[in-house]
Amino acid sequence: MYILSAIKRVPEDIKERLRKNFESVDFNFCHGIKEAEQHLEKADVFLTYGEDLNNERIEKAANLRWIMVLSAGMDRMPFKKIEERNILVTNVRGIHAKPMAEYAISMLLQVSRNAKKLWEREHNHKWDRRVPMTEINGKTLVCLGTGAIAQETARLAQSFRMNTIGVSRSGSDQPYFEKVFKVEDMDDALKSADYCVAVLPSTLETQFMMEKDHFHKMPEHAVFLNMGRGDLVKTEVVLEAVREEKIAHAVLDVFEQEPLPEDHPFWDEERITVTPHISGISPQYLPRAFEVFERNLKAYFSNESLENVIDPKRGY
């Protein structure tokens, strides 16, 4: 078996472990797609972040049987061509849970403790004890999505004695959520949201799913945080919700256009916090991702079920 990786800067200890544990496999670790492309036609398995594949490259990879995507986002994958070729696709869904949950809680705390104003006062050497402070203790967190990231966020939220509510397609019970609503009943969930955290993937079902009326359903003191995908809600909808004080604050880590242009209005809104799509970044990212790949590779050779198999029709 020939396994080709387009993942940059794979740690040497990970390479050595894989070669030691799978001696019959020929591994080729390349530094990005430009270096890897010349080897695609030989690849049985291709490791990628998912953004460097297109129809042409899938065609070139004549022997390709399995694509291992070392990210959770799948919105740029050429799924139609992948489905035609009957190529197996897996990803590393779940490894983002810890860093993204910590990001979410840190941002909710920054907003509740008015960190922006405190930093401004500090910069101006101004002692001001009138900056309003609130608590997240006892407040209600509504998560749009109830997967691994949302569950870890809810688990941490419960340690702050927050009430946790989920929203999902099925509405089925999930760990760390006191109640889960179906998507069609999302309005009922949003009515009680002191904090709304979106961790939904980008699919045809979720694209621009959040509309103006959803923000009108939230309490005026609500905080909206999106760390899922930028096409969940249109820019103008978020701007209007903040400017018309339908919600108190928005924390945005993902956007319709990335990188966010320098002249984008989000930058200048006092009640919008912008972060550059970094909620999932962690020094443990690659080690965790390759742990998933290694488990899947063992399962592949043993003809067992693999983790995180993607349905190309749904894109997740």
Stockholm file with secondary structure:
# STOCKHOLM 1.0

chainA/1-316         MYILSAIKRVPEDIKERLRKNFESVDFNFCHGIKEAEQHLEKADVFLTYGEDLNNERIEKAANLRWIMVLSAGMDRMPFKKIEERNILVTNVRGIHAKPMAEYAISMLLQVSRNAKKLWEREHNHKWDRRVPMTEINGKTLVCLGTGAIAQETARLAQSFRMNTIGVSRSGSDQPYFEKVFKVEDMDDALKSADYCVAVLPSTLETQFMMEKDHFHKMPEHAVFLNMGRGDLVKTEVVLEAVREEKIAHAVLDVFEQEPLPEDHPFWDEERITVTPHISGISPQYLPRAFEVFERNLKAYFSNESLENVIDPKRGY
#=GR chainA/1-316 SS CEEEECCTTCCHHHHHHHHHHCTTCEEEECSSHHHHGGGGGGCSEEEECSSSCCHHHHHHCTTCCEEEESSSCCTTSCHHHHHHHTCEEEECTTTTHHHHHHHHHHHHHHHHTTHHHHHHHHHTTCCCTTSCCCCCTTCEEEEECCSHHHHHHHHHHHHTTCEEEEEESSCCCCTTCSEEEEGGGHHHHHTTCSEEEECCCCCTTTTTCBCHHHHHHSCTTCEEEECSCGGGBCHHHHHHHHHTTSSSEEEESCCSSSSCCTTCGGGGCTTEEECCSCTTCCTTHHHHHHHHHHHHHHHHHTTCCCSSBCCTTTTC
#=GC SS_cons         CEEEECCTTCCHHHHHHHHHHCTTCEEEECSSHHHHGGGGGGCSEEEECSSSCCHHHHHHCTTCCEEEESSSCCTTSCHHHHHHHTCEEEECTTTTHHHHHHHHHHHHHHHHTTHHHHHHHHHTTCCCTTSCCCCCTTCEEEEECCSHHHHHHHHHHHHTTCEEEEEESSCCCCTTCSEEEEGGGHHHHHTTCSEEEECCCCCTTTTTCBCHHHHHHSCTTCEEEECSCGGGBCHHHHHHHHHTTSSSEEEESCCSSSSCCTTCGGGGCTTEEECCSCTTCCTTHHHHHHHHHHHHHHHHHTTCCCSSBCCTTTTC
//
